[in-house]
């Protein structure tokens, strides 16, 4: 691997984190397709309620990771811009 500068490493890190974020958002949208806004169930269909609770729990868990990856992606992008500007000024 060629010698990469700090800008190169930060850019590669940003690409990796942003790719993970995009994949996670696609996965979350696939799961949310199973979510219903309202359910009108009789007692015989209680298993649908349990299924919806599982879907909501998974969406809440994915939201946590999506937020963290979003902040990391934004921070790495800002670092890339700062390093690029600093190198341009030198």
Secondary structure, DSSP 4 states (H G I P E B T S, - for coil): -PPP-HHHHHHHHHHHHHHHHHHHHHHHHHHHTT--S-----GGGHHHHHHHHHHHHHHHHHHHHHHHHHHHHHHHHHHHHHHHHHHHH-
